[in-house]
Amino acid sequence: MSKIIVLFVVALVSVHFFYGCGSNDKGIGPVKKVEFKPFDNVLASKGQDVFEKNCLTCHRFDRELTGPNLTGVTKKRTPEFIMNMILNPEGMEKENETIKELAKKYPMRMKFQNISEQDARAILEYLRKVDGN
């Protein structure tokens, strides 16, 4: 019986770590604060274009590929975290504990895509649209 309780506690802590931890984590990179304005459909459309050209090979919303399924990412991570992951994937993989843990499941590393901060913000707006935020 005590083994079951221990396994339950370990599972609960793991779920909290992967889905709760990092909820205030801004990540490592140039973006320190993102202030949302009312949803911008034009910006989201641009973000969709940038996403489809640079991210679709590894990321989808309906399944995992070499990178995680991004459904709900804007509900799990801060906007700063998302933009810093786009802009500074190598730094995030070296220094951010959340990304270090994800790298165990997704061993293929995200490469720097030479995306500008403006395009990263557009991708974020697109992700907000996909997530219904």
C-alpha positions as CSV (number, residue, x, y, z in Angstrom):
1,M,0.0,0.0,0.0
2,S,2.8,2.4,0.8
3,K,4.4,1.8,-2.6
4,I,1.1,2.9,-4.2
5,I,1.1,6.1,-2.2
6,V,4.7,6.8,-3.0
7,L,4.0,6.2,-6.7
8,F,1.0,8.5,-6.6
9,V,3.0,11.3,-4.9
10,V,5.8,10.9,-7.5
11,A,3.2,11.1,-10.3
12,L,1.5,14.1,-8.8
13,V,4.9,15.9,-8.4
14,S,5.8,15.1,-12.0
15,V,2.6,16.4,-13.3
16,H,3.0,19.6,-11.3
17,F,6.6,20.0,-12.5
18,F,5.8,19.6,-16.2
19,Y,2.5,21.5,-16.2
20,G,2.7,23.9,-13.3
21,C,6.4,24.6,-13.0
22,G,7.5,27.4,-15.2
23,S,4.2,29.1,-15.2
24,N,6.0,32.3,-14.0
25,D,9.2,31.4,-15.7
26,K,10.2,34.1,-18.3
27,G,13.0,32.0,-19.7
28,I,16.5,33.2,-20.7
29,G,16.8,35.7,-23.5
30,P,16.2,39.3,-24.6
31,V,12.4,39.4,-23.8
32,K,11.8,40.6,-20.2
33,K,8.2,41.7,-20.4
34,V,5.3,41.2,-22.9
35,E,2.2,43.4,-22.6
36,F,-0.7,42.1,-24.5
37,K,-3.0,44.5,-26.3
38,P,-6.4,43.4,-27.7
39,F,-6.0,40.4,-29.9
40,D,-4.4,41.4,-33.3
41,N,-5.7,39.2,-36.1
42,V,-3.3,40.8,-38.7
43,L,-0.3,40.1,-36.4
44,A,-1.6,36.5,-35.8
45,S,-1.8,36.0,-39.6
46,K,1.8,37.1,-40.0
47,G,2.7,34.8,-37.2
48,Q,1.0,31.9,-38.9
49,D,3.1,32.6,-42.0
50,V,6.4,32.7,-40.0
51,F,5.4,29.6,-38.1
52,E,4.6,27.6,-41.2
53,K,7.9,28.6,-42.8
54,N,10.1,28.0,-39.7
55,C,8.4,25.8,-37.2
56,L,6.0,23.4,-38.9
57,T,8.7,20.8,-39.6
58,C,9.1,20.0,-35.9
59,H,5.9,21.4,-34.2
60,R,2.2,20.7,-34.8
61,F,-1.0,21.2,-32.9
62,D,-2.5,17.8,-33.4
63,R,0.5,15.6,-32.5
64,E,4.1,15.4,-31.4
65,L,6.9,15.3,-34.0
66,T,10.6,15.9,-33.2
67,G,9.3,18.8,-31.0
68,P,6.4,18.9,-28.6
69,N,2.8,19.4,-29.6
70,L,2.2,23.1,-29.1
71,T,-1.5,22.9,-28.3
72,G,-2.1,24.9,-25.1
73,V,1.4,26.3,-24.9
74,T,0.2,29.8,-24.2
75,K,-1.7,28.5,-21.2
76,K,1.3,26.5,-19.8
77,R,4.1,29.1,-20.4
78,T,4.5,32.8,-20.1
79,P,4.6,34.9,-23.2
80,E,8.2,35.9,-22.3
81,F,9.2,32.2,-22.0
82,I,7.7,31.4,-25.5
83,M,9.4,34.3,-27.2
84,N,12.8,33.6,-25.5
85,M,12.6,30.0,-26.6
86,I,12.0,31.2,-30.2
87,L,14.8,33.8,-30.0
88,N,17.3,32.0,-27.8
89,P,16.8,28.2,-28.1
90,E,20.5,27.3,-27.3
91,G,20.6,29.5,-24.2
92,M,17.3,28.1,-23.0
93,E,18.4,24.5,-23.5
94,K,21.7,25.2,-21.6
95,E,20.3,27.2,-18.7
96,N,16.5,26.7,-18.3
97,E,15.4,23.7,-16.1
98,T,12.1,23.3,-17.8
99,I,13.7,23.0,-21.2
100,K,16.4,20.7,-19.9
101,E,13.7,18.3,-18.8
102,L,11.8,18.6,-22.1
103,A,15.1,17.8,-23.9
104,K,15.1,14.4,-22.3
105,K,11.9,13.6,-24.1
106,Y,12.8,15.5,-27.3
107,P,16.5,14.9,-28.0
108,M,16.5,16.8,-31.3
109,R,17.6,20.3,-30.4
110,M,15.7,23.4,-31.6
111,K,17.9,25.4,-33.9
112,F,18.2,29.2,-34.0
113,Q,15.9,30.1,-36.9
114,N,17.2,33.7,-37.3
115,I,13.7,35.0,-36.4
116,S,13.4,38.7,-35.4
117,E,11.8,39.8,-32.1
118,Q,8.9,41.2,-34.2
119,D,8.4,37.9,-35.9
120,A,8.6,36.0,-32.6
121,R,5.9,38.3,-31.2
122,A,3.8,37.5,-34.3
123,I,4.3,33.8,-33.7
124,L,3.2,34.3,-30.1
125,E,0.0,36.1,-31.3
126,Y,-0.7,33.1,-33.7
127,L,-0.2,30.7,-30.8
128,R,-2.7,32.8,-28.7
129,K,-5.2,32.4,-31.6
130,V,-4.7,28.7,-31.8
131,D,-5.2,28.4,-28.1
132,G,-8.2,30.6,-28.1
133,N,-6.7,33.3,-25.8
